[in-house]
């Protein structure tokens, strides 16, 4: 059944959803000590789990399936329709993409050294604002925004597919690099930067 129209990777798509009830039967497992100093895998029988199996497809105007998700949900309340569950997952995936930007593809928050909650909170605020800015740049169709996207992708140093204009991780990485460059320009004059370049080249025995 067709549920609604939405945007998927800047393409208009329709959500097709269907479901059936399933029962999941699978033993749990854990590692135990077998008494001889070795670990042994032990199976633990469990109660069967009732669930809803939902198939969700996103289809563009040409009839091509652009995305397909297979979902298991333990929300058995029939007042929550499969269409609603499919829509929740669609938006959840956007949230997961945001978390990926925060943790791995952009600012690498998992590697930050802040120990105080207040410091981490301030960092999250700054990074979240940067993600909002990247989202605005990515969705702006103006000529100036396109120039900015090209500039940030070049700064990022990330490789992207030939037919792809940009990716959000590339924009975020490029933005971070640009902000670092602006900090350096505030701290050092152009003459100092050129002098340090010459000193580095001499240390590396490279003649420019």
C-alpha positions in Angstrom: 0.0 0.0 0.0 1.2 3.6 -0.7 1.5 5.6 2.5 2.9 9.0 1.7 5.3 11.1 -0.4 8.6 12.2 1.1 12.2 13.3 0.1 14.9 10.7 0.0 18.4 11.9 -1.1 16.7 14.9 -2.7 14.4 12.7 -4.7 10.7 12.4 -4.3 9.7 9.0 -3.2 6.6 7.0 -2.1 6.6 4.7 0.9 5.1 1.3 0.3 4.5 -0.7 3.5 3.2 -4.1 4.4 3.4 -6.3 7.5 2.7 -9.7 9.0 3.0 -11.1 12.5 5.9 -13.3 13.3 7.2 -15.3 16.3 11.0 -15.2 16.9 12.4 -18.4 18.4 16.2 -18.4 19.1 18.2 -19.5 22.1 20.3 -17.0 24.0 24.0 -17.7 24.4 26.6 -16.8 27.0 30.2 -17.9 27.7 30.7 -19.9 30.9 33.7 -21.4 32.7 33.7 -25.2 32.1 35.6 -25.8 35.3 38.9 -26.5 33.5 39.8 -22.8 33.1 38.3 -22.6 29.6 35.3 -20.7 28.3 32.5 -22.7 26.8 29.4 -21.5 24.9 26.1 -22.3 26.6 22.7 -22.0 25.1 19.9 -20.7 27.2 16.3 -21.5 26.1 14.0 -18.5 26.2 10.4 -17.6 25.6 9.4 -16.9 22.0 9.0 -13.3 21.1 6.0 -12.0 19.3 6.8 -9.2 16.8 5.6 -7.5 13.7 7.6 -8.0 10.5 7.4 -4.9 8.3 8.7 -4.5 4.8 9.2 -0.8 3.7 10.1 0.3 0.2 10.8 3.7 -1.1 10.0 4.0 -4.8 10.7 7.1 -7.0 8.5 8.5 -9.7 10.0 6.1 -12.3 9.0 3.1 -10.2 12.5 2.2 -9.1 13.1 1.0 -5.6 15.6 3.4 -4.1 15.6 2.0 -0.6 14.3 -1.1 1.2 14.1 -1.7 4.9 13.1 -4.9 6.8 11.9 -4.1 10.3 11.0 -6.1 13.4 9.0 -4.3 16.0 7.8 -5.3 19.4 5.1 -2.7 19.3 2.1 -5.0 19.1 -0.5 -2.3 19.7 -2.6 -2.3 16.5 -3.5 1.3 17.0 0.1 2.0 15.8 -0.1 1.3 12.1 2.7 -0.2 10.1 2.8 3.0 8.1 3.5 5.0 11.3 6.3 2.5 12.3 7.8 2.8 8.8 7.8 6.6 9.1 9.4 6.5 12.5 12.2 4.4 11.0 12.6 6.8 8.1 13.2 9.7 10.6 15.3 7.5 12.9 17.7 6.8 10.0 18.2 10.6 9.6 19.0 10.8 13.4 21.5 7.9 13.0 23.1 9.8 10.1 23.5 12.8 12.4 25.1 10.6 15.1 27.5 9.3 12.5 28.6 12.9 11.6 29.2 13.6 15.3 31.1 10.4 16.0 33.1 9.3 13.0 32.6 11.2 9.7 33.0 14.8 11.0 34.1 15.9 14.4 35.1 12.6 15.9 33.4 13.3 19.2 34.3 9.8 20.5 37.9 10.8 20.5 37.5 14.1 22.5 39.3 14.3 25.8 36.7 16.3 27.8 35.9 14.8 31.2 33.6 17.5 32.6 29.9 17.2 31.5 29.7 21.0 31.0 32.7 21.0 28.6 31.3 18.1 26.7 27.9 19.9 26.5 29.5 23.0 25.1 31.3 20.9 22.5 28.1 19.2 21.5 26.4 22.6 21.1 29.2 23.9 18.8 29.3 20.7 16.7 25.5 20.6 16.5 25.5 24.2 15.2 28.1 23.2 12.6 25.9 20.3 11.5 22.9 22.7 11.1 25.1 25.0 9.1 26.2 22.1 6.8 22.6 21.1 6.4 21.7 24.6 5.3 24.7 24.7 2.9 23.7 21.3 1.4 20.1 22.3 0.8 20.7 25.8 -0.6 20.2 25.9 -4.4 21.9 29.3 -4.9 25.0 29.8 -7.0 27.0 31.0 -4.0 26.1 27.9 -2.0 27.3 25.7 -4.8 30.7 27.6 -4.8 30.9 27.1 -1.0 30.2 23.3 -1.4 32.9 23.0 -4.0 35.3 24.9 -1.7 34.6 22.8 1.4 34.8 19.5 -0.5 38.3 20.5 -1.7 39.4 21.5 1.8 38.1 18.2 3.2 40.5 16.0 1.2 37.8 13.3 1.0 37.2 11.2 -2.1 33.7 11.1 -3.3 32.0 9.5 -6.3 32.4 11.3 -9.7 28.6 11.8 -10.1 28.2 13.0 -6.5 28.6 16.7 -6.0 29.2 16.4 -2.2 28.6 14.4 0.9 27.6 15.8 4.3 30.7 14.3 6.0 32.9 16.0 3.3 31.2 19.4 3.9 31.5 19.0 7.7 35.2 18.1 7.5 35.9 20.9 5.1 34.1 23.4 7.4 36.2 22.2 10.3 39.4 22.6 8.2 38.3 26.1 7.2 37.7 27.2 10.8 41.1 25.9 11.7 42.7 27.9 8.9 40.9 31.1 10.0 42.2 30.5 13.5 45.7 30.3 12.2 45.3 33.5 10.1 44.2 35.3 13.3 47.3 34.1 15.2 50.0 34.6 12.6 50.6 37.2 9.9 51.1 36.3 6.2 54.8 37.0 6.5 55.2 34.7 9.5 53.3 31.9 7.7 55.6 32.2 4.7 58.7 32.3 6.9 57.5 29.1 8.7 57.0 27.5 5.3 60.5 28.2 4.3 61.9 26.9 7.6 59.9 23.7 7.2 61.2 23.2 3.6 64.7 23.7 4.8 64.2 21.1 7.6 62.9 18.7 5.0 65.7 19.6 2.5 63.1 20.6 -0.1 63.7 23.5 -2.4 60.5 25.4 -3.5 
